[in-house]
Amino acid sequence: MAPLDDDALDLIIREARSHNGWQDKPVTDDVLRQLYDIVKMGSTSMNSCPGRFVFIKSDEARARLKPCLAPLNVNKVLSAPVTVIIAYDQAFYRQMPKLFAHNPNAAAMFENNAELAATSAFRNGTLQGAYLMIAARALGLDVGPMSGFNNKICDETFFAGTSIRSNFLCSLGYGDTDKLFQRLPRLDFDEACELI
């Protein structure tokens, strides 16, 4: 496989920005289905696929999400065409007979170890959330990820009585570049990396 060209790298990472304001332009259900079809192909350990995604589009769903939000995030979330609750299923191992069928004993290692299941679900669900942001950008969408919300209220509102827990939120749509903040600095290689 050839590496991506500079335009593609700019689109998905180097020039991409986290958006706070949105154009009044809808994101179709077909685009969201296409987005998930890309995300689901990303690697997770033991093909566990614990990520769960709730696409908030309707006024009713926005009203349910609003009490979960930190005050500074209310307007930018409610003005987005879609906001995704990126969550993870702590009982993901129930799907392992389908997802990891060649090892019929795989589910038992998680079923009998709640701490391992929770850690694995969170780690791999977070990976899937990152895949979602990159895939969204690759499809021409802008993203606005955030952790400024109350997970407990969110879980009680959207996942009560289940093994699913919220991780972070990500608004999706077509960003309003007039509302972007100045790009902040990043750490240089020598500040963040070691070659040993």
N, CA, C and O of each residue as an XYZ file, in Angstrom:
784
protein
N       0.839     -1.193      0.000
C       0.000      0.000      0.000
C       0.873      1.242      0.000
O       1.884      1.305      0.700
N       0.482      2.210     -0.777
C       1.198      3.488     -0.812
C       0.724      4.360      0.347
O      -0.441      4.286      0.738
N       1.620      5.190      0.904
C       1.179      6.100      1.972
C       0.216      7.152      1.427
O       0.205      7.445      0.231
N      -0.586      7.709      2.319
C      -1.489      8.794      1.932
C      -0.689      9.995      1.468
O       0.423     10.231      1.939
N      -1.260     10.756      0.540
C      -0.577     11.963      0.090
C      -0.800     13.093      1.093
O      -1.574     12.962      2.041
N      -0.104     14.203      0.861
C      -0.173     15.329      1.808
C      -1.590     15.869      1.965
O      -1.982     16.251      3.068
N      -2.367     15.909      0.878
C      -3.739     16.420      0.980
C      -4.575     15.559      1.928
O      -5.343     16.080      2.737
N      -4.421     14.244      1.823
C      -5.188     13.348      2.696
C      -4.738     13.490      4.143
O      -5.573     13.529      5.047
N      -3.432     13.568      4.375
C      -2.924     13.739      5.741
C      -3.375     15.064      6.338
O      -3.699     15.138      7.524
N      -3.397     16.115      5.514
C      -3.896     17.410      5.987
C      -5.369     17.305      6.368
O      -5.789     17.850      7.389
N      -6.155     16.603      5.547
C      -7.596     16.480      5.770
C      -7.908     15.777      7.090
O      -8.761     16.233      7.852
N      -7.227     14.678      7.359
C      -7.621     13.879      8.521
C      -6.891     14.235      9.810
O      -7.393     13.953     10.898
N      -5.697     14.860      9.705
C      -4.944     15.147     10.932
C      -4.292     16.527     10.934
O      -4.617     17.362     11.778
N      -3.376     16.774     10.000
C      -2.471     17.922     10.140
C      -3.174     19.278     10.105
O      -2.824     20.170     10.878
N      -4.154     19.448      9.228
C      -4.854     20.725      9.145
C      -6.258     20.661      9.746
O      -6.958     21.672      9.808
N      -6.659     19.486     10.182
C      -7.990     19.319     10.763
C      -8.064     20.040     12.108
O      -7.075     20.129     12.836
N      -9.234     20.543     12.418
C      -9.428     21.295     13.650
C     -10.621     20.746     14.421
O     -11.509     20.117     13.845
N     -10.635     20.988     15.716
C     -11.803     20.675     16.536
C     -12.747     21.868     16.456
O     -12.386     22.986     16.824
N     -13.947     21.622     15.976
C     -14.892     22.713     15.711
C     -15.808     22.980     16.895
O     -16.174     22.083     17.654
N     -16.163     24.263     17.019
C     -17.052     24.740     18.075
C     -18.343     25.322     17.534
O     -19.309     25.499     18.276
N     -18.363     25.621     16.243
C     -19.543     26.185     15.604
C     -19.818     25.444     14.309
O     -18.921     24.860     13.702
N     -21.088     25.482     13.897
C     -21.514     24.606     12.813
C     -22.356     25.339     11.787
O     -23.136     26.229     12.123
N     -22.188     24.953     10.534
C     -23.069     25.435      9.471
C     -24.429     24.750      9.618
O     -24.538     23.655     10.170
N     -25.448     25.416      9.117
C     -26.799     24.849      9.144
C     -26.947     23.910      7.944
O     -27.625     24.218      6.963
N     -26.298     22.771      8.056
C     -26.265     21.799      6.957
C     -26.378     20.410      7.581
O     -25.547     20.036      8.408
N     -27.390     19.648      7.195
C     -27.607     18.352      7.857
C     -26.565     17.294      7.488
O     -25.917     17.364      6.444
N     -26.430     16.323      8.374
C     -25.649     15.120      8.110
C     -26.666     13.996      7.953
O     -27.452     13.737      8.865
N     -26.655     13.338      6.819
C     -27.686     12.338      6.529
C     -27.425     11.035      7.288
O     -26.302     10.743      7.702
N     -28.491     10.271      7.453
C     -28.358      8.951      8.068
C     -27.455      8.057      7.223
O     -26.715      7.238      7.767
N     -27.508      8.205      5.904
C     -26.647      7.398      5.034
C     -25.171      7.669      5.311
O     -24.360      6.743      5.314
N     -24.819      8.939      5.545
C     -23.430      9.275      5.865
C     -23.036      8.657      7.206
O     -21.915      8.171      7.353
N     -23.938      8.668      8.179
C     -23.630      8.085      9.486
C     -23.466      6.567      9.390
O     -22.621      5.988     10.074
N     -24.263      5.933      8.554
C     -24.102      4.485      8.340
C     -22.779      4.196      7.634
O     -22.086      3.237      7.972
N     -22.435      5.024      6.658
C     -21.153      4.864      5.970
C     -20.002      5.068      6.958
O     -19.004      4.347      6.918
N     -20.150      6.043      7.833
C     -19.143      6.314      8.853
C     -18.930      5.082      9.739
O     -17.794      4.663      9.960
N     -20.014      4.510     10.241
C     -19.857      3.331     11.101
C     -19.244      2.156     10.340
O     -18.448      1.401     10.900
N     -19.607      2.000      9.083
C     -19.042      0.899      8.294
C     -17.529      1.016      8.145
O     -16.847      0.008      7.959
N     -17.002      2.224      8.224
C     -15.551      2.412      8.233
C     -14.995      2.137      9.631
O     -14.013      1.411      9.789
N     -15.632      2.724     10.636
C     -15.164      2.605     12.022
C     -15.069      1.148     12.458
O     -14.099      0.756     13.107
N     -16.058      0.353     12.110
C     -16.099     -1.028     12.598
C     -14.927     -1.866     12.097
O     -14.650     -2.929     12.653
N     -14.234     -1.404     11.056
C     -13.111     -2.150     10.516
C     -11.798     -1.849     11.239
O     -10.796     -2.516     10.982
N     -11.780     -0.869     12.131
C     -10.575     -0.543     12.877
C     -10.223     -1.643     13.875
O     -11.102     -2.336     14.390
N      -8.949     -1.790     14.136
C      -8.463     -2.859     15.025
C      -8.862     -2.628     16.478
O      -8.792     -1.512     16.992
N      -9.280     -3.709     17.122
C      -9.455     -3.749     18.571
C      -8.874     -5.075     19.049
O      -8.806     -6.040     18.287
N      -8.459     -5.119     20.299
C      -7.842     -6.354     20.785
C      -8.861     -7.492     20.774
O      -9.999     -7.336     21.219
N      -8.427     -8.628     20.259
C      -9.266     -9.818     20.125
C     -10.555     -9.520     19.367
O     -11.573    -10.178     19.581
N     -10.508     -8.529     18.482
C     -11.684     -8.124     17.699
C     -12.897     -7.885     18.606
O     -14.028     -8.216     18.252
N     -12.639     -7.306     19.776
C     -13.678     -7.185     20.803
C     -14.769     -6.176     20.465
O     -15.911     -6.347     20.891
N     -14.450     -5.147     19.723
C     -15.443     -4.164     19.253
C     -16.400     -3.691     20.347
O     -17.613     -3.810     20.175
N     -15.895     -3.153     21.476
C     -16.791     -2.732     22.548
C     -17.429     -1.365     22.329
O     -18.317     -0.979     23.090
N     -17.003     -0.624     21.312
C     -17.546      0.713     21.084
C     -19.030      0.675     20.778
O     -19.500     -0.186     20.033
N     -19.757      1.603     21.350
C     -21.180      1.786     21.069
C     -21.382      3.261     20.797
O     -20.777      4.105     21.458
N     -22.229      3.580     19.827
C     -22.350      4.951     19.332
C     -23.816      5.352     19.262
O     -24.607      4.722     18.558
N     -24.172      6.392     19.987
C     -25.534      6.921     19.948
C     -25.470      8.259     19.216
O     -24.882      9.220     19.711
N     -26.077      8.310     18.040
C     -26.079      9.512     17.212
C     -27.292     10.362     17.584
O     -28.433     10.001     17.293
N     -27.029     11.482     18.223
C     -28.082     12.392     18.690
C     -28.408     13.364     17.560
O     -27.582     14.199     17.190
N     -29.632     13.248     17.009
C     -30.037     14.102     15.892
C     -31.352     14.841     16.157
O     -31.502     16.000     15.771
N     -32.284     14.183     16.805
C     -33.626     14.755     16.953
C     -33.669     15.787     18.077
O     -32.812     15.800     18.960
N     -34.672     16.640     18.028
C     -34.859     17.628     19.095
C     -35.107     16.938     20.441
O     -34.631     17.401     21.477
N     -35.849     15.837     20.419
C     -36.133     15.093     21.647
C     -34.840     14.541     22.259
O     -34.635     14.626     23.470
N     -33.980     13.981     21.424
C     -32.717     13.433     21.927
C     -31.802     14.547     22.436
O     -31.111     14.368     23.439
N     -31.793     15.700     21.751
C     -30.988     16.842     22.213
C     -31.458     17.310     23.589
O     -30.646     17.653     24.449
N     -32.783     17.320     23.789
C     -33.334     17.734     25.083
C     -32.897     16.768     26.186
O     -32.667     17.192     27.319
N     -32.783     15.494     25.872
C     -32.309     14.511     26.854
C     -30.816     14.686     27.128
O     -30.358     14.466     28.249
N     -30.061     15.080     26.107
C     -28.616     15.245     26.272
C     -28.254     16.532     27.023
O     -27.252     16.576     27.736
N     -29.060     17.561     26.863
C     -28.724     18.884     27.399
C     -28.355     18.874     28.890
O     -27.365     19.512     29.248
N     -29.090     18.192     29.782
C     -28.722     18.217     31.202
C     -27.376     17.561     31.504
O     -26.818     17.760     32.583
N     -26.858     16.788     30.567
C     -25.563     16.124     30.760
C     -24.389     17.058     30.494
O     -23.268     16.786     30.923
N     -24.642     18.152     29.791
C     -23.564     18.987     29.263
C     -23.061     20.015     30.265
O     -23.834     20.568     31.047
N     -21.755     20.264     30.229
C     -21.192     21.390     30.969
C     -21.734     22.674     30.343
O     -21.913     22.731     29.126
N     -22.000     23.703     31.149
C     -22.634     24.920     30.618
C     -21.941     25.513     29.388
O     -22.618     25.978     28.471
N     -20.620     25.506     29.353
C     -19.910     26.097     28.212
C     -20.041     25.284     26.929
O     -19.718     25.777     25.849
N     -20.509     24.054     27.038
C     -20.627     23.205     25.858
C     -22.045     23.120     25.299
O     -22.253     22.546     24.230
N     -23.014     23.680     26.004
C     -24.415     23.525     25.590
C     -24.642     24.045     24.174
O     -25.170     23.320     23.332
N     -24.251     25.290     23.896
C     -24.552     25.870     22.584
C     -23.857     25.145     21.448
O     -24.464     24.892     20.407
N     -22.580     24.804     21.639
C     -21.867     24.163     20.530
C     -22.369     22.750     20.272
O     -22.320     22.281     19.135
N     -22.852     22.062     21.303
C     -23.402     20.724     21.099
C     -24.786     20.808     20.472
O     -25.073     20.102     19.505
N     -25.643     21.662     21.012
C     -27.018     21.728     20.519
C     -27.123     22.345     19.128
O     -28.124     22.146     18.438
N     -26.104     23.091     18.709
C     -26.133     23.667     17.356
C     -25.539     22.725     16.313
O     -25.657     22.986     15.116
N     -24.906     21.642     16.738
C     -24.322     20.688     15.791
C     -25.421     19.839     15.164
O     -26.402     19.505     15.829
N     -25.269     19.489     13.897
C     -26.267     18.618     13.266
C     -26.394     17.261     13.956
O     -27.484     16.693     14.034
N     -25.268     16.748     14.456
C     -25.238     15.446     15.139
C     -24.217     15.526     16.268
O     -23.155     16.128     16.109
N     -24.537     14.926     17.398
C     -23.536     14.698     18.432
C     -23.588     13.218     18.788
O     -24.656     12.662     19.044
N     -22.427     12.598     18.799
C     -22.333     11.173     19.084
C     -21.916     10.971     20.533
O     -20.937     11.556     20.995
N     -22.667     10.138     21.243
C     -22.180      9.646     22.531
C     -21.309      8.443     22.193
O     -21.801      7.410     21.739
N     -20.026      8.592     22.417
C     -19.094      7.491     22.179
C     -18.984      6.733     23.496
O     -18.484      7.248     24.496
N     -19.457      5.518     23.465
C     -19.578      4.714     24.677
C     -18.903      3.357     24.468
O     -18.380      3.062     23.394
N     -18.930      2.554     25.511
C     -18.331      1.219     25.438
C     -19.170      0.260     26.274
O     -19.730      0.631     27.305
N     -19.240     -0.971     25.807
C     -20.023     -1.993     26.484
C     -19.089     -2.843     27.337
O     -18.221     -3.541     26.813
N     -19.272     -2.780     28.655
C     -18.426     -3.554     29.557
C     -18.686     -5.056     29.444
O     -17.878     -5.862     29.905
N     -19.794     -5.427     28.842
C     -20.102     -6.839     28.603
C     -19.919     -7.176     27.122
O     -20.637     -8.012     26.574
N     -18.959     -6.521     26.488
C     -18.670     -6.751     25.070
C     -18.415     -8.223     24.763
O     -18.662     -8.683     23.648
N     -17.921     -8.956     25.755
C     -17.532    -10.351     25.557
C     -18.721    -11.238     25.175
O     -18.534    -12.342     24.666
N     -19.945    -10.755     25.421
C     -21.127    -11.520     24.998
C     -21.179    -11.680     23.484
O     -21.804    -12.608     22.970
N     -20.518    -10.767     22.772
C     -20.490    -10.837     21.309
C     -19.289    -11.626     20.779
O     -19.159    -11.813     19.569
N     -18.424    -12.084     21.661
C     -17.207    -12.758     21.196
C     -17.456    -14.073     20.462
O     -16.662    -14.418     19.586
N     -18.507    -14.822     20.767
C     -18.762    -16.002     19.938
C     -18.950    -15.645     18.450
O     -18.647    -16.458     17.577
N     -19.436    -14.466     18.172
C     -19.553    -14.001     16.789
C     -18.243    -13.367     16.310
O     -17.780    -13.652     15.206
N     -17.657    -12.519     17.135
C     -16.526    -11.698     16.706
C     -15.180    -12.407     16.797
O     -14.237    -12.027     16.103
N     -15.076    -13.425     17.638
C     -13.808    -14.131     17.852
C     -14.091    -15.630     17.887
O     -13.644    -16.345     18.784
N     -14.844    -16.085     16.889
C     -15.419    -17.432     16.887
C     -14.375    -18.542     16.889
O     -14.661    -19.653     17.336
N     -13.178    -18.265     16.399
C     -12.165    -19.318     16.331
C     -11.640    -19.723     17.717
O     -10.963    -20.742     17.853
N     -11.958    -18.914     18.751
C     -11.551    -19.255     20.114
C     -12.793    -19.254     21.005
O     -13.166    -18.216     21.551
N     -13.429    -20.408     21.152
C     -14.685    -20.459     21.912
C     -14.533    -20.162     23.402
O     -15.533    -19.960     24.091
N     -13.304    -20.132     23.911
C     -13.080    -19.865     25.336
C     -12.735    -18.398     25.626
O     -12.526    -18.031     26.783
N     -12.674    -17.565     24.591
C     -12.223    -16.185     24.771
C     -13.122    -15.391     25.717
O     -12.630    -14.630     26.550
N     -14.421    -15.564     25.590
C     -15.346    -14.776     26.408
C     -15.159    -15.041     27.893
O     -15.329    -14.135     28.710
N     -14.813    -16.267     28.251
C     -14.716    -16.649     29.667
C     -13.660    -15.845     30.410
O     -13.828    -15.571     31.598
N     -12.574    -15.458     29.741
C     -11.525    -14.706     30.446
C     -12.013    -13.330     30.893
O     -11.496    -12.780     31.865
N     -13.001    -12.770     30.197
C     -13.574    -11.475     30.576
C     -14.794    -11.655     31.476
O     -15.007    -10.885     32.412
N     -15.580    -12.667     31.185
C     -16.804    -12.926     31.932
C     -16.514    -13.135     33.412
O     -17.316    -12.765     34.270
N     -15.376    -13.722     33.699
C     -15.005    -14.035     35.078
C     -14.033    -13.025     35.685
O     -13.474    -13.269     36.755
N     -13.829    -11.892     35.007
C     -12.894    -10.889     35.504
C     -13.430     -9.496     35.130
O     -13.094     -8.946     34.081
N     -14.265     -8.950     36.007
C     -14.928     -7.676     35.722
C     -13.936     -6.540     35.509
O     -14.167     -5.666     34.673
N     -12.835     -6.544     36.255
C     -11.843     -5.474     36.110
C     -11.178     -5.535     34.730
O     -11.007     -4.503     34.081
N     -10.811     -6.716     34.290
C     -10.219     -6.878     32.961
C     -11.213     -6.480     31.873
O     -10.841     -5.821     30.902
N     -12.462     -6.873     32.033
C     -13.489     -6.527     31.047
C     -13.672     -5.013     30.958
O     -13.750     -4.459     29.861
N     -13.741     -4.340     32.120
C     -13.940     -2.883     32.127
C     -12.753     -2.161     31.506
O     -12.933     -1.228     30.724
N     -11.544     -2.586     31.848
C     -10.345     -1.955     31.292
C     -10.260     -2.166     29.791
O      -9.971     -1.231     29.044
N     -10.507     -3.375     29.352
C     -10.444     -3.681     27.922
C     -11.527     -2.944     27.145
O     -11.280     -2.450     26.045
N     -12.724     -2.869     27.715
C     -13.823     -2.162     27.051
C     -13.504     -0.683     26.895
O     -13.707     -0.106     25.827
N     -12.998     -0.069     27.972
C     -12.671      1.355     27.916
C     -11.555      1.629     26.913
O     -11.662      2.541     26.094
N     -10.492      0.846     26.976
C      -9.336      1.051     26.086
C      -9.737      0.904     24.622
O      -9.452      1.777     23.802
N     -10.392     -0.191     24.304
C     -10.721     -0.459     22.906
C     -11.885      0.400     22.406
O     -11.943      0.743     21.225
N     -12.802      0.744     23.298
C     -13.868      1.676     22.921
C     -13.322      3.070     22.617
O     -13.820      3.762     21.729
N     -12.285      3.475     23.370
C     -11.629      4.754     23.109
C     -10.950      4.735     21.744
O     -11.030      5.706     20.991
N     -10.282      3.630     21.427
C      -9.695      3.491     20.092
C     -10.760      3.667     19.014
O     -10.542      4.367     18.025
N     -11.902      3.036     19.208
C     -12.963      3.141     18.208
C     -13.495      4.567     18.096
O     -13.897      5.000     17.016
N     -13.498      5.290     19.205
C     -13.884      6.700     19.148
C     -12.906      7.517     18.321
O     -13.315      8.400     17.567
N     -11.608      7.226     18.457
C     -10.603      7.912     17.644
C     -10.757      7.548     16.173
O     -10.624      8.403     15.297
N     -11.040      6.268     15.905
C     -11.284      5.876     14.515
C     -12.462      6.659     13.943
O     -12.438      7.074     12.784
N     -13.499      6.859     14.772
C     -14.678      7.592     14.298
C     -14.315      9.010     13.876
O     -14.791      9.490     12.848
N     -13.485      9.680     14.655
C     -13.122     11.060     14.312
C     -12.317     11.116     13.020
O     -12.553     11.979     12.175
N     -11.368     10.200     12.864
C     -10.550     10.193     11.648
C     -11.405      9.825     10.439
O     -11.281     10.440      9.380
N     -12.273      8.822     10.595
C     -13.141      8.415      9.490
C     -14.107      9.538      9.112
O     -14.371      9.757      7.930
N     -14.634     10.251     10.112
C     -15.543     11.369      9.823
C     -14.837     12.422      8.975
O     -15.397     12.922      7.999
N     -13.615     12.751      9.350
C     -12.860     13.732      8.565
C     -12.585     13.218      7.155
O     -12.638     13.978      6.188
N     -12.292     11.933      7.046
C     -12.045     11.348      5.725
C     -13.285     11.427      4.839
O     -13.168     11.460      3.614
N     -14.474     11.457      5.446
C     -15.729     11.578      4.695
C     -16.134     13.030      4.459
O     -17.194     13.297      3.895
N     -15.293     13.966      4.890
C     -15.585     15.377      4.659
C     -16.347     16.063      5.777
O     -16.765     17.211      5.630
N     -16.533     15.371      6.896
C     -17.184     15.977      8.056
C     -16.141     16.633      8.953
O     -14.960     16.287      8.915
N     -16.596     17.574      9.751
C     -15.763     18.151     10.805
C     -16.201     17.547     12.129
O     -17.323     17.059     12.260
N     -15.302     17.586     13.109
C     -15.600     16.977     14.410
C     -15.331     17.969     15.533
O     -14.510     18.877     15.403
N     -16.039     17.774     16.631
C     -15.837     18.563     17.841
C     -15.885     17.655     19.052
O     -16.912     17.583     19.727
N     -14.775     16.947     19.347
C     -14.774     16.049     20.501
C     -14.738     16.816     21.816
O     -14.191     17.917     21.890
N     -15.327     16.223     22.856
C     -15.306     16.899     24.152
C     -15.532     15.911     25.286
O     -16.197     14.887     25.133
N     -14.964     16.252     26.408
C     -15.219     15.469     27.615
C     -15.948     16.311     28.655
O     -16.111     15.878     29.796
N     -16.386     17.498     28.279
C     -17.071     18.404     29.195
C     -18.545     18.063     29.338
O     -19.420     18.798     28.879
N     -18.803     16.927     29.988
C     -20.177     16.518     30.261
C     -20.162     15.595     31.465
O     -19.102     15.133     31.888
N     -21.325     15.330     32.009
C     -21.440     14.502     33.197
C     -21.745     13.067     32.776
O     -22.859     12.762     32.350
N     -20.745     12.188     32.898
C     -20.922     10.797     32.477
C     -22.041     10.104     33.254
O     -22.804      9.319     32.692
N     -22.128     10.399     34.536
C     -23.140      9.722     35.369
C     -24.552     10.049     34.885
O     -25.384      9.154     34.735
N     -24.820     11.329     34.642
C     -26.147     11.722     34.151
C     -26.387     11.132     32.770
O     -27.484     10.656     32.474
N     -25.369     11.162     31.932
C     -25.494     10.605     30.584
C     -25.835      9.116     30.639
O     -26.722      8.645     29.927
N     -25.123      8.388     31.486
C     -25.365      6.947     31.587
C     -26.756      6.648     32.136
O     -27.419      5.717     31.680
N     -27.196      7.438     33.114
C     -28.546      7.249     33.662
C     -29.614      7.571     32.622
O     -30.670      6.939     32.591
N     -29.334      8.557     31.770
C     -30.309      9.002     30.773
C     -30.386      8.058     29.580
O     -31.476      7.731     29.110
N     -29.228      7.622     29.093
C     -29.196      6.864     27.846
C     -28.912      5.368     28.007
O     -29.240      4.585     27.115
N     -28.310      4.957     29.125
C     -27.864      3.570     29.233
C     -28.313      2.877     30.520
O     -27.726      1.872     30.921
N     -29.340      3.404     31.159
C     -29.802      2.821     32.424
C     -30.142      1.340     32.242
O     -30.775      0.945     31.263
N     -29.706      0.538     33.207
C     -30.024     -0.879     33.174
C     -29.216     -1.694     32.178
O     -29.533     -2.854     31.918
N     -28.157     -1.082     31.613
C     -27.326     -1.798     30.642
C     -25.887     -1.851     31.144
O     -25.558     -1.278     32.183
N     -25.049     -2.535     30.403
C     -23.618     -2.601     30.711
C     -22.824     -1.569     29.912
O     -21.595     -1.622     29.874
N     -23.519     -0.640     29.280
C     -22.876      0.383     28.449
C     -22.602      1.628     29.286
O     -23.434      2.049     30.090
N     -21.411      2.214     29.082
C     -21.008      3.430     29.780
C     -20.492      4.444     28.771
O     -19.848      4.078     27.788
N     -20.774      5.717     29.015
C     -20.303      6.784     28.133
C     -18.819      7.041     28.352
O     -18.299      6.871     29.455
N     -18.152      7.452     27.284
C     -16.727      7.779     27.335
C     -16.551      9.264     27.052
O     -16.148     10.021     27.936
N     -16.852      9.692     25.816
C     -16.787     11.106     25.473
C     -17.807     11.411     24.395
O     -18.413     10.508     23.818
N     -17.987     12.690     24.131
C     -18.923     13.154     23.106
C     -18.147     13.664     21.912
O     -17.002     14.095     22.046
N     -18.764     13.619     20.749
C     -18.148     14.197     19.564
C     -19.236     14.735     18.656
O     -20.054     13.978     18.134
N     -19.242     16.048     18.470
C     -20.185     16.642     17.524
C     -19.662     16.439     16.115
O     -18.454     16.445     15.877
N     -20.589     16.258     15.183
C     -20.267     16.033     13.776
C     -21.072     16.991     12.919
O     -22.216     17.314     13.238
N     -20.477     17.437     11.846
C     -21.180     18.299     10.907
C     -20.198     18.977      9.987
O     -19.119     18.463      9.693
N     -20.603     20.140      9.544
C     -19.772     20.943      8.653
C     -19.455     22.225      9.418
O     -20.318     23.075      9.633
N     -18.209     22.334      9.816
C     -17.811     23.378     10.739
C     -17.892     24.784     10.170
O     -17.735     25.001      8.968
N     -18.139     25.726     11.055
C     -18.111     27.152     10.733
C     -16.707     27.650     11.076
O     -16.371     27.825     12.247
N     -15.895     27.876     10.048
C     -14.491     28.239     10.277
C     -14.347     29.597     10.957
O     -13.299     29.878     11.539
N     -15.373     30.448     10.897
C     -15.312     31.742     11.586
C     -15.321     31.584     13.106
O     -14.972     32.518     13.828
N     -15.714     30.416     13.591
C     -15.811     30.199     15.034
C     -14.659     29.359     15.587
O     -14.699     28.942     16.744
N     -13.641     29.110     14.775
C     -12.491     28.343     15.250
C     -11.633     29.184     16.191
O     -11.477     30.388     15.991
N     -11.087     28.550     17.205
C     -10.111     29.195     18.064
C      -8.743     29.127     17.393
O      -8.537     28.355     16.456
N      -7.822     29.934     17.877
C      -6.456     29.878     17.367
C      -5.872     28.501     17.674
O      -6.084     27.952     18.755
N      -5.133     27.949     16.710
C      -4.516     26.637     16.925
C      -3.459     26.743     18.021
O      -2.628     27.652     18.013
N      -3.501     25.815     18.949
C      -2.568     25.807     20.074
C      -1.330     24.976     19.730
O      -1.378     24.140     18.829
N      -0.225     25.202     20.442
C       1.007     24.476     20.128
C       0.908     22.999     20.500
O       0.030     22.591     21.260
N       1.823     22.214     19.947
C       1.950     20.793     20.265
C       3.370     20.541     20.762
O       4.267     21.349     20.523
N       3.568     19.437     21.443
C       4.901     19.062     21.905
C       5.753     18.600     20.722
O       5.256     17.943     19.807
N       7.028     18.946     20.750
C       7.978     18.448     19.744
C       8.309     16.994     20.045
O       8.056     16.498     21.144
N       8.875     16.323     19.058
C       9.238     14.913     19.178
C      10.049     14.656     20.454
O       9.746     13.737     21.216
N      11.067     15.465     20.673
C      11.956     15.231     21.832
C      11.279     15.484     23.174
O      11.772     15.032     24.207
N      10.171     16.191     23.174
C       9.432     16.426     24.412
C       8.466     15.280     24.738
O       8.095     15.078     25.895
N       8.068     14.541     23.713
C       7.037     13.521     23.918
C       7.495     12.100     23.621
O       6.807     11.139     23.965
N       8.644     11.964     22.988
C       9.068     10.648     22.492
C      10.469     10.298     22.935
O      11.283     11.172     23.233
N      10.735      9.009     22.975
C      12.085      8.501     23.208
C      12.386      7.447     22.154
O      11.509      6.667     21.781
N      13.601      7.423     21.682
C      14.089      6.336     20.846
C      15.079      5.556     21.688
O      16.130      6.084     22.053
N      14.764      4.313     22.002
C      15.651      3.544     22.890
C      16.061      2.227     22.240
O      16.805      1.449     22.838
